[in-house]
Amino acid sequence: MGLGDKISNKAQEVAGKVKEGVGEATNNHDLKAEGHKDQAAAKAKQVGEDVKDAAKDLRDK
């Protein structure tokens, strides 16, 4: 996985945590859910990238 992808995924995850926290603090359930969704999407992307990296490693051996 490229460094840019890692940074992008981590930024999306952090932004999701911030949204979730703000939603929790302001009792805004929609914002909290959106933050949770952003975190899940970032983690799913990370898993996909990890699978691609593992496949590449196996191919290179």
Buried (B, 14 or more C-beta within 10 A) or exposed (E): BEEEBEEEBEEBBEBBBEBBEEBEEEEBEEBBEBBBEBBEBBBEBBEEBEEEEEEEEEEEE
